[in-house]
Amino acid sequence: PKQLGEYPTPPILPGLPVIGGATKFLKGPLNLIDEGTNALGQAWTLNIFHKKMTFLIGPEVTTHFFKAKDTELSQKEVRHSYSMVGEMSSMF
C-alpha cells in the first residue's frame, strides 16, 4: 500500500480569493456538493478562508477513508476536519 503523501490530491473547486467557497457553502451545502461533484467527480477540495475541506462522495472514494491505516491517512487531520465543520456551522 501507498504511504501518506503518495496519493494525488483531489482537484480544487474554484472560489473567490481569500474566502474561497465560504459563500457557496453558506448558501447551501447540498447545492455546493452537487456543483463540486458534477464538475470535479467524487473527490474534490474546497478552500474556505485558510482551510481546505475535502469532499468524498460515493463508495468508490470513501472505502479507503474508512479502512485506511494510520500510515496511509492521518487521523489527527481527520479529527481536525470534523471540528472545523462544527466551528463553521456555529459561526453563522
C-alpha positions in Angstrom: 0.0 0.0 0.0 1.0 3.6 -0.6 2.2 5.7 2.3 0.7 9.0 3.5 1.6 11.7 0.9 2.0 9.3 -2.0 -1.6 9.8 -3.3 -2.6 12.6 -5.6 -4.5 15.4 -4.1 -8.1 16.0 -5.2 -8.9 18.9 -7.5 -9.9 22.2 -6.0 -13.3 23.7 -6.7 -12.7 27.3 -7.8 -13.8 30.1 -5.5 -13.3 33.7 -4.6 -9.9 34.9 -3.5 -9.4 34.7 0.3 -12.9 33.5 1.2 -12.8 30.6 -1.3 -16.0 28.7 -1.3 -17.4 30.0 2.0 -20.2 31.9 0.3 -21.2 28.9 -1.7 -21.1 26.7 1.4 -23.3 29.1 3.4 -25.9 29.5 0.5 -26.5 25.8 0.6 -24.1 22.9 1.2 -26.2 20.4 -0.8 -26.1 22.6 -3.9 -22.3 23.1 -3.4 -21.8 19.3 -3.1 -23.8 18.8 -6.4 -21.8 21.5 -8.1 -18.4 20.1 -7.0 -19.3 16.5 -7.8 -20.7 17.4 -11.2 -17.7 19.5 -12.1 -14.8 17.5 -10.5 -16.0 14.0 -9.7 -16.4 12.1 -6.4 -13.3 13.5 -4.6 -12.6 17.3 -4.6 -11.5 20.0 -2.2 -13.0 23.4 -1.3 -10.8 26.2 0.0 -12.6 28.1 2.8 -10.5 31.0 4.1 -7.2 29.4 5.2 -8.6 25.9 5.5 -9.2 23.1 2.9 -12.3 20.9 3.1 -12.2 17.7 1.0 -15.4 16.0 0.0 -15.5 12.3 -0.7 -18.8 11.4 -2.4 -19.7 7.7 -3.0 -18.5 4.3 -2.0 -15.7 4.2 -4.6 -13.8 7.0 -2.8 -15.0 6.6 0.8 -13.9 3.0 1.2 -10.2 3.9 1.6 -11.1 6.7 4.0 -12.8 4.3 6.4 -10.4 1.4 6.0 -7.1 3.2 5.8 -4.3 2.5 8.2 -2.6 5.4 10.2 0.4 5.3 7.8 -2.0 6.0 4.9 -4.3 8.6 6.4 -3.6 10.9 9.4 -6.4 10.5 12.0 -5.2 13.8 13.5 -6.2 15.6 10.3 -9.5 13.8 10.1 -10.5 14.9 13.6 -9.4 18.4 12.8 -11.7 18.4 9.7 -14.7 17.3 11.7 -14.2 20.0 14.3 -13.7 22.6 11.5 -17.2 21.8 10.1 -18.7 22.2 13.6 -16.9 25.5 14.0 -18.2 26.8 10.7 -21.8 25.8 11.5 -21.7 27.7 14.8 -20.2 30.8 13.2 -23.4 31.6 11.3 
